[in-house]
């Protein structure tokens, strides 16, 4: 248990004028849950009474949309997600490749590692940043960095994943049009995948021109 009664941030900024009174780790397993007791400034002046909140300490994640500009296709994966099933969604979710950042790793390195482990593909050249955002800021500290990576989708497929992590991951290659059709029909329910595909819809033409220009000197 830790105690911190210092007031953080300038008094005029309600987002940072925060007093952490107490923090205690109440669960440590596959995830970690911390319980906080706190007060914060109010927009109208003064402060809240003591508030208790639990926070899921999830760490940093990376997602990568694997895109083949020559085939105009995306490589997605499908795997079982218990929380999706419990929430009433399909248990097997269509997703972009993703994974957690281990200590000492960089986000781009994780993207390349996960592409190999989950899809059996090597990312060619640079990774294009898409967005960095919080997945559930009301309950979890998890931050995800989403990238787009260029791959050769020819021959992509099969089942991948690490046996010691009980992964059973099916690779699915979709044309750009098919992926957009699934997005419009709400057939994709995974937040990072929705963000990545919407980004691709907005940036696809520019991205393909950019990669064609990079290919030109090699031809």
KOLBADREN-100367 format. One record per residue (C-alpha): residue in three letters; residue number from 1; x, y, z. Coordinates in steps of 0.02 Angstrom, whole numbers, plus 32768, in hexadecimal, padded with zeros to 4 digits. Layout:
! residues N
@code: ALA, pos: NUM, xx: X, yy: Y, zz: Z
...
//
This chain:
! residues 219
@code: UNK, pos: 1, xx: 8000, yy: 8000, zz: 8000
@code: UNK, pos: 2, xx: 8041, yy: 80AD, zz: 7FD5
@code: UNK, pos: 3, xx: 800C, yy: 8157, zz: 8014
@code: UNK, pos: 4, xx: 8022, yy: 81FA, zz: 7FB2
@code: UNK, pos: 5, xx: 7FCC, yy: 8296, zz: 7FF2
@code: UNK, pos: 6, xx: 8024, yy: 8310, zz: 7F7C
@code: UNK, pos: 7, xx: 7FBA, yy: 8379, zz: 7F07
@code: UNK, pos: 8, xx: 7FEE, yy: 8360, zz: 7E52
@code: UNK, pos: 9, xx: 7FE0, yy: 83E3, zz: 7DCB
@code: UNK, pos: 10, xx: 7FAE, yy: 849B, zz: 7DCB
@code: UNK, pos: 11, xx: 7F12, yy: 84CA, zz: 7E2E
@code: UNK, pos: 12, xx: 7EBE, yy: 850F, zz: 7D93
@code: UNK, pos: 13, xx: 7ECB, yy: 846B, zz: 7D31
@code: UNK, pos: 14, xx: 7E3F, yy: 83F3, zz: 7D67
@code: UNK, pos: 15, xx: 7E8B, yy: 8364, zz: 7D05
@code: UNK, pos: 16, xx: 7F2D, yy: 8361, zz: 7D6A
@code: UNK, pos: 17, xx: 7EF8, yy: 83AA, zz: 7E11
@code: UNK, pos: 18, xx: 7EF0, yy: 8302, zz: 7E64
@code: UNK, pos: 19, xx: 7F14, yy: 82C0, zz: 7F12
@code: UNK, pos: 20, xx: 7F3C, yy: 8206, zz: 7F1E
@code: UNK, pos: 21, xx: 7F1A, yy: 81DC, zz: 7FD4
@code: UNK, pos: 22, xx: 7F39, yy: 8121, zz: 7FCD
@code: UNK, pos: 23, xx: 7F62, yy: 8097, zz: 7F51
@code: UNK, pos: 24, xx: 7F59, yy: 7FDC, zz: 7F75
@code: UNK, pos: 25, xx: 7F71, yy: 7F45, zz: 7F04
@code: UNK, pos: 26, xx: 7ED7, yy: 7EDA, zz: 7F23
@code: UNK, pos: 27, xx: 7EF2, yy: 7E54, zz: 7E9F
@code: UNK, pos: 28, xx: 7F88, yy: 7E11, zz: 7E41
@code: UNK, pos: 29, xx: 7F71, yy: 7D85, zz: 7DC3
@code: UNK, pos: 30, xx: 7F6B, yy: 7D87, zz: 7D05
@code: UNK, pos: 31, xx: 7F41, yy: 7E40, zz: 7D20
@code: UNK, pos: 32, xx: 7F5E, yy: 7EB5, zz: 7DB3
@code: UNK, pos: 33, xx: 7ED8, yy: 7F1D, zz: 7E08
@code: UNK, pos: 34, xx: 7F02, yy: 7FB3, zz: 7E76
@code: UNK, pos: 35, xx: 7E85, yy: 800C, zz: 7EE6
@code: UNK, pos: 36, xx: 7E98, yy: 80C8, zz: 7EF7
@code: UNK, pos: 37, xx: 7E50, yy: 8144, zz: 7F73
@code: UNK, pos: 38, xx: 7E58, yy: 81F4, zz: 7F2C
@code: UNK, pos: 39, xx: 7E13, yy: 82A2, zz: 7F1F
@code: UNK, pos: 40, xx: 7E18, yy: 8319, zz: 7E8C
@code: UNK, pos: 41, xx: 7DEE, yy: 83CD, zz: 7E68
@code: UNK, pos: 42, xx: 7D42, yy: 83F9, zz: 7E22
@code: UNK, pos: 43, xx: 7D21, yy: 846B, zz: 7D8E
@code: UNK, pos: 44, xx: 7CB2, yy: 84D7, zz: 7DFA
@code: UNK, pos: 45, xx: 7D32, yy: 84E5, zz: 7E85
@code: UNK, pos: 46, xx: 7D5B, yy: 847C, zz: 7F1D
@code: UNK, pos: 47, xx: 7D7D, yy: 83C3, zz: 7F1D
@code: UNK, pos: 48, xx: 7D20, yy: 831E, zz: 7F1C
@code: UNK, pos: 49, xx: 7D0C, yy: 82B9, zz: 7FBB
@code: UNK, pos: 50, xx: 7D7A, yy: 8220, zz: 7FC9
@code: UNK, pos: 51, xx: 7D59, yy: 81AC, zz: 7F35
@code: UNK, pos: 52, xx: 7D89, yy: 80F4, zz: 7F27
@code: UNK, pos: 53, xx: 7DB1, yy: 80AC, zz: 7E7B
@code: UNK, pos: 54, xx: 7DFC, yy: 8008, zz: 7E3E
@code: UNK, pos: 55, xx: 7E74, yy: 8010, zz: 7DAA
@code: UNK, pos: 56, xx: 7EA7, yy: 7F7E, zz: 7D3C
@code: UNK, pos: 57, xx: 7F63, yy: 7F8D, zz: 7D21
@code: UNK, pos: 58, xx: 7F73, yy: 7F43, zz: 7C73
@code: UNK, pos: 59, xx: 8015, yy: 7F8C, zz: 7C2F
@code: UNK, pos: 60, xx: 8042, yy: 7FBC, zz: 7B7D
@code: UNK, pos: 61, xx: 8003, yy: 7F64, zz: 7AE1
@code: UNK, pos: 62, xx: 802A, yy: 7F6B, zz: 7A27
@code: UNK, pos: 63, xx: 7FB8, yy: 7F47, zz: 7994
@code: UNK, pos: 64, xx: 7FEC, yy: 7F3E, zz: 78DE
@code: UNK, pos: 65, xx: 7F7F, yy: 7F3D, zz: 7843
@code: UNK, pos: 66, xx: 7FD5, yy: 7ECE, zz: 77C3
@code: UNK, pos: 67, xx: 7FB4, yy: 7F14, zz: 7716
@code: UNK, pos: 68, xx: 7FEC, yy: 7ED7, zz: 766A
@code: UNK, pos: 69, xx: 7FE2, yy: 7F6C, zz: 75F3
@code: UNK, pos: 70, xx: 8003, yy: 7F02, zz: 7559
@code: UNK, pos: 71, xx: 7F71, yy: 7E8E, zz: 757C
@code: UNK, pos: 72, xx: 7F0E, yy: 7F19, zz: 75D1
@code: UNK, pos: 73, xx: 7EEC, yy: 7E9F, zz: 765F
@code: UNK, pos: 74, xx: 7EF5, yy: 7E9D, zz: 771C
@code: UNK, pos: 75, xx: 7F2F, yy: 7E0C, zz: 7787
@code: UNK, pos: 76, xx: 7EC6, yy: 7DF6, zz: 7824
@code: UNK, pos: 77, xx: 7EC1, yy: 7D70, zz: 78A9
@code: UNK, pos: 78, xx: 7E35, yy: 7D16, zz: 7904
@code: UNK, pos: 79, xx: 7E43, yy: 7CD2, zz: 79B4
@code: UNK, pos: 80, xx: 7DD9, yy: 7CAC, zz: 7A4C
@code: UNK, pos: 81, xx: 7DBA, yy: 7D3A, zz: 7AC8
@code: UNK, pos: 82, xx: 7D62, yy: 7D0B, zz: 7B69
@code: UNK, pos: 83, xx: 7D31, yy: 7DBE, zz: 7B99
@code: UNK, pos: 84, xx: 7CDB, yy: 7DD4, zz: 7AF0
@code: UNK, pos: 85, xx: 7C77, yy: 7D35, zz: 7B0F
@code: UNK, pos: 86, xx: 7C4A, yy: 7D6B, zz: 7BC1
@code: UNK, pos: 87, xx: 7C12, yy: 7E16, zz: 7B7E
@code: UNK, pos: 88, xx: 7B9C, yy: 7DC5, zz: 7B01
@code: UNK, pos: 89, xx: 7C06, yy: 7DD9, zz: 7A65
@code: UNK, pos: 90, xx: 7C4F, yy: 7D4F, zz: 79F9
@code: UNK, pos: 91, xx: 7CD4, yy: 7CF2, zz: 7A59
@code: UNK, pos: 92, xx: 7D43, yy: 7CE4, zz: 79BF
@code: UNK, pos: 93, xx: 7D75, yy: 7D95, zz: 7990
@code: UNK, pos: 94, xx: 7DBD, yy: 7DD6, zz: 78EC
@code: UNK, pos: 95, xx: 7E50, yy: 7E46, zz: 7919
@code: UNK, pos: 96, xx: 7EF1, yy: 7E96, zz: 78E3
@code: UNK, pos: 97, xx: 7F91, yy: 7E47, zz: 7923
@code: UNK, pos: 98, xx: 7FB7, yy: 7E86, zz: 79D2
@code: UNK, pos: 99, xx: 801C, yy: 7E62, zz: 7A6E
@code: UNK, pos: 100, xx: 805D, yy: 7EA8, zz: 7B11
@code: UNK, pos: 101, xx: 8100, yy: 7F06, zz: 7B26
@code: UNK, pos: 102, xx: 817C, yy: 7EAD, zz: 7B96
@code: UNK, pos: 103, xx: 81FE, yy: 7F09, zz: 7BFC
@code: UNK, pos: 104, xx: 828B, yy: 7F49, zz: 7B8F
@code: UNK, pos: 105, xx: 822A, yy: 7F38, zz: 7AEC
@code: UNK, pos: 106, xx: 81FA, yy: 7FC3, zz: 7A74
@code: UNK, pos: 107, xx: 814F, yy: 7FCF, zz: 7A25
@code: UNK, pos: 108, xx: 818F, yy: 7FB5, zz: 7972
@code: UNK, pos: 109, xx: 81F0, yy: 7F1A, zz: 79A9
@code: UNK, pos: 110, xx: 8153, yy: 7ED3, zz: 79F8
@code: UNK, pos: 111, xx: 80F0, yy: 7EF2, zz: 7958
@code: UNK, pos: 112, xx: 816F, yy: 7E91, zz: 78F1
@code: UNK, pos: 113, xx: 8179, yy: 7E05, zz: 7971
@code: UNK, pos: 114, xx: 80BE, yy: 7DF0, zz: 797C
@code: UNK, pos: 115, xx: 80AC, yy: 7DF0, zz: 78BE
@code: UNK, pos: 116, xx: 8121, yy: 7D5A, zz: 78B7
@code: UNK, pos: 117, xx: 80D4, yy: 7CFF, zz: 794B
@code: UNK, pos: 118, xx: 801C, yy: 7D1C, zz: 7925
@code: UNK, pos: 119, xx: 8019, yy: 7D24, zz: 7867
@code: UNK, pos: 120, xx: 80BD, yy: 7CD5, zz: 782D
@code: UNK, pos: 121, xx: 80E9, yy: 7D73, zz: 77CB
@code: UNK, pos: 122, xx: 817C, yy: 7DE9, zz: 77C5
@code: UNK, pos: 123, xx: 8158, yy: 7EA4, zz: 77BE
@code: UNK, pos: 124, xx: 81B4, yy: 7EF7, zz: 772F
@code: UNK, pos: 125, xx: 8205, yy: 7FA1, zz: 7749
@code: UNK, pos: 126, xx: 81C3, yy: 8025, zz: 77BC
@code: UNK, pos: 127, xx: 8130, yy: 8020, zz: 7832
@code: UNK, pos: 128, xx: 80B3, yy: 80AD, zz: 7818
@code: UNK, pos: 129, xx: 806B, yy: 80F1, zz: 78BC
@code: UNK, pos: 130, xx: 7FAC, yy: 80F7, zz: 78C0
@code: UNK, pos: 131, xx: 7F79, yy: 812C, zz: 796F
@code: UNK, pos: 132, xx: 7FAA, yy: 811F, zz: 7A25
@code: UNK, pos: 133, xx: 7F17, yy: 811D, zz: 7A9D
@code: UNK, pos: 134, xx: 7ECB, yy: 80D3, zz: 7B3B
@code: UNK, pos: 135, xx: 7E56, yy: 8040, zz: 7B23
@code: UNK, pos: 136, xx: 7DE8, yy: 805E, zz: 7BBC
@code: UNK, pos: 137, xx: 7E1D, yy: 80FB, zz: 7C1B
@code: UNK, pos: 138, xx: 7D8F, yy: 80E8, zz: 7C98
@code: UNK, pos: 139, xx: 7DD2, yy: 8045, zz: 7CDD
@code: UNK, pos: 140, xx: 7E7D, yy: 8013, zz: 7C98
@code: UNK, pos: 141, xx: 7F2A, yy: 805E, zz: 7C81
@code: UNK, pos: 142, xx: 7F45, yy: 7FFE, zz: 7BDE
@code: UNK, pos: 143, xx: 7F8F, yy: 8064, zz: 7B50
@code: UNK, pos: 144, xx: 7F9A, yy: 801F, zz: 7AA0
@code: UNK, pos: 145, xx: 8008, yy: 8058, zz: 7A10
@code: UNK, pos: 146, xx: 7FBD, yy: 8028, zz: 7969
@code: UNK, pos: 147, xx: 8026, yy: 801D, zz: 78CA
@code: UNK, pos: 148, xx: 8012, yy: 7FEB, zz: 7816
@code: UNK, pos: 149, xx: 8094, yy: 7F72, zz: 77D1
@code: UNK, pos: 150, xx: 80B2, yy: 7F3B, zz: 771F
@code: UNK, pos: 151, xx: 80AE, yy: 7E81, zz: 76FC
@code: UNK, pos: 152, xx: 80A7, yy: 7E08, zz: 766B
@code: UNK, pos: 153, xx: 8000, yy: 7DB0, zz: 7682
@code: UNK, pos: 154, xx: 8022, yy: 7D29, zz: 7600
@code: UNK, pos: 155, xx: 801E, yy: 7C83, zz: 765A
@code: UNK, pos: 156, xx: 7FE3, yy: 7CD0, zz: 76FD
@code: UNK, pos: 157, xx: 7F70, yy: 7C5F, zz: 7761
@code: UNK, pos: 158, xx: 7F70, yy: 7BCE, zz: 77D9
@code: UNK, pos: 159, xx: 7F6B, yy: 7BC7, zz: 7896
@code: UNK, pos: 160, xx: 7FF2, yy: 7C19, zz: 78FF
@code: UNK, pos: 161, xx: 801B, yy: 7C4F, zz: 79B0
@code: UNK, pos: 162, xx: 8085, yy: 7C16, zz: 7A43
@code: UNK, pos: 163, xx: 8055, yy: 7B70, zz: 7A90
@code: UNK, pos: 164, xx: 8094, yy: 7BA3, zz: 7B3D
@code: UNK, pos: 165, xx: 801C, yy: 7C38, zz: 7B38
@code: UNK, pos: 166, xx: 7F8C, yy: 7BC8, zz: 7AFF
@code: UNK, pos: 167, xx: 7F7A, yy: 7C2C, zz: 7A5F
@code: UNK, pos: 168, xx: 7F11, yy: 7BE6, zz: 79D2
@code: UNK, pos: 169, xx: 7F12, yy: 7C6E, zz: 794E
@code: UNK, pos: 170, xx: 7EC9, yy: 7C5E, zz: 78A0
@code: UNK, pos: 171, xx: 7F08, yy: 7CD2, zz: 7816
@code: UNK, pos: 172, xx: 7E85, yy: 7D1E, zz: 77A4
@code: UNK, pos: 173, xx: 7EB0, yy: 7D80, zz: 7707
@code: UNK, pos: 174, xx: 7E2A, yy: 7DFA, zz: 76CB
@code: UNK, pos: 175, xx: 7E26, yy: 7E6E, zz: 7637
@code: UNK, pos: 176, xx: 7E19, yy: 7F25, zz: 7666
@code: UNK, pos: 177, xx: 7D66, yy: 7F2A, zz: 7628
@code: UNK, pos: 178, xx: 7D36, yy: 7E90, zz: 768D
@code: UNK, pos: 179, xx: 7D85, yy: 7ED7, zz: 772B
@code: UNK, pos: 180, xx: 7D27, yy: 7F7B, zz: 7714
@code: UNK, pos: 181, xx: 7C85, yy: 7F1C, zz: 76F6
@code: UNK, pos: 182, xx: 7C9B, yy: 7EBE, zz: 779A
@code: UNK, pos: 183, xx: 7CC1, yy: 7F62, zz: 77F2
@code: UNK, pos: 184, xx: 7C21, yy: 7FB1, zz: 77AF
@code: UNK, pos: 185, xx: 7BBA, yy: 7F1A, zz: 77E3
@code: UNK, pos: 186, xx: 7BFD, yy: 7F22, zz: 7896
@code: UNK, pos: 187, xx: 7C4A, yy: 7E77, zz: 787D
@code: UNK, pos: 188, xx: 7CEA, yy: 7EB8, zz: 78CD
@code: UNK, pos: 189, xx: 7CD6, yy: 7EDE, zz: 7986
@code: UNK, pos: 190, xx: 7D89, yy: 7EF6, zz: 79BE
@code: UNK, pos: 191, xx: 7DB6, yy: 7FAC, zz: 79E2
@code: UNK, pos: 192, xx: 7E6B, yy: 7FB1, zz: 79A2
@code: UNK, pos: 193, xx: 7E36, yy: 7F57, zz: 7903
@code: UNK, pos: 194, xx: 7DAA, yy: 7FD5, zz: 78E4
@code: UNK, pos: 195, xx: 7E23, yy: 8065, zz: 78FF
@code: UNK, pos: 196, xx: 7EA5, yy: 8017, zz: 788B
@code: UNK, pos: 197, xx: 7E2B, yy: 7FF2, zz: 77FE
@code: UNK, pos: 198, xx: 7DDC, yy: 809E, zz: 7808
@code: UNK, pos: 199, xx: 7E8B, yy: 80E9, zz: 77FE
@code: UNK, pos: 200, xx: 7EAF, yy: 807D, zz: 7765
@code: UNK, pos: 201, xx: 7E0F, yy: 80B8, zz: 7712
@code: UNK, pos: 202, xx: 7E47, yy: 816D, zz: 772A
@code: UNK, pos: 203, xx: 7EFE, yy: 8153, zz: 76FB
@code: UNK, pos: 204, xx: 7F02, yy: 80C1, zz: 7681
@code: UNK, pos: 205, xx: 7F20, yy: 8124, zz: 75E1
@code: UNK, pos: 206, xx: 7FAD, yy: 818C, zz: 762D
@code: UNK, pos: 207, xx: 7FFA, yy: 80F3, zz: 767E
@code: UNK, pos: 208, xx: 7FFE, yy: 8092, zz: 75D9
@code: UNK, pos: 209, xx: 804C, yy: 8127, zz: 757F
@code: UNK, pos: 210, xx: 80CE, yy: 8138, zz: 7607
@code: UNK, pos: 211, xx: 8100, yy: 8081, zz: 75FF
@code: UNK, pos: 212, xx: 8103, yy: 8081, zz: 7540
@code: UNK, pos: 213, xx: 817B, yy: 8114, zz: 7545
@code: UNK, pos: 214, xx: 81EA, yy: 80B6, zz: 75C0
@code: UNK, pos: 215, xx: 81E8, yy: 801E, zz: 754C
@code: UNK, pos: 216, xx: 821A, yy: 8082, zz: 74B1
@code: UNK, pos: 217, xx: 82D7, yy: 808D, zz: 74D3
@code: UNK, pos: 218, xx: 82DE, yy: 7FD0, zz: 74E8
@code: UNK, pos: 219, xx: 8290, yy: 7FAB, zz: 7440
//
